[in-house]
């Protein structure tokens, strides 16, 4: 394998992953930050996560598990992984304190109290974790496509980058409103995208010889469950809390539309 091909594959995977940073910029582009703007961003993020979970991640998990376990047990394993992910994040939600020390959150946006900021910060961190897990195998897939056919890999990477942009919004918006820090929102959002080149690197060095369809499928199913749980337990209720009902719903639909368009481009 030529070094030039390797560098190209890693480079294009890195570029696709870092598109989350573009989303983080969009999330606080408005000069006047307000709870209403936050409501629309949270609703948009919920739409992104619900759509990508049910339309992309869950079906991919089912295909992987069916390939490995057969048509009888594959769908059962997918559902088990999905609700297992929900159960995991529910346990984490109980274990992690809902309150944080308000003195550790400085320069926060006015109009949002310390308890709300604490919840937003936790929401952003858990979202970053879930998106990072989702991006890990995605990075490996982009890397492999670039190795096998660079011409095909370019539009794939562009499409992945486009649907990483709203994922960046999902991470950065709650973190920015929790801390008031554009730098923290930007870097944490960008870091979730770095899971893609990390997935390429680890996949190239290690995972290609160890990972099974069962392990990958269960992981993806769990991620879908985690994202759905976050959306209905945290993002949508918070969107309504900070704004009006219809703003949250319309923003959710817009998030679904943007993610649908990016996935159509990907296919």
Secondary structure, DSSP 8 states (H G I E B T S, - for coil): --HHHHHHHHHHHHHHHTHHHHHHHHHT-SSS--HHHHHHHHHHHHHHHHHIIIIIIHHHHHHHHHHHHHHHHHHHHHHHHHHHHHHHHHHHHHHS-S---GGG--S--TT--HHHHHHHHHHHHHHHHHHHHHHHHHHHHHHHHHHH-HHHHHHHHHHHHHHHHHHHHHHHHHHHHHH--HHHHHHHHHHHHTHHHHHHHHHHHTGGGT--HHHHHHHHHHHHHHHHHHIIIIIHHHHHHHS-HHHHHHHHHHHHHHHHHHHHHH-
